[in-house]
Amino acid sequence: MELKLEKEAFDNTLKSLTAEEYIKLNVIERKEIELTDEGKSYAQNGSPEFQFVSNMVVGQVTSMATMEDKVGK
């Protein structure tokens, strides 16, 4: 058997049961941290600085335009 209650109705019911001391509520706060799309990109590909340096070749002169083509602006 499954009952579906709106959040507000559920909260009011819990408050009522708590006031009558039928139940005791312990509030547990939960926070989640998630990466943004940009953060996910950095986690997967490295920071823009890392990408830039990783595409450099020792002893080879490369223009900024060429590097921006490789790694973006």
Secondary structure, DSSP 8 states (H G I E B T S, - for coil): ------HHHHHHHHHHHHHTTS--------------HHHHHHHHH--HHHHHHHT--TT----HHHHHHHH--
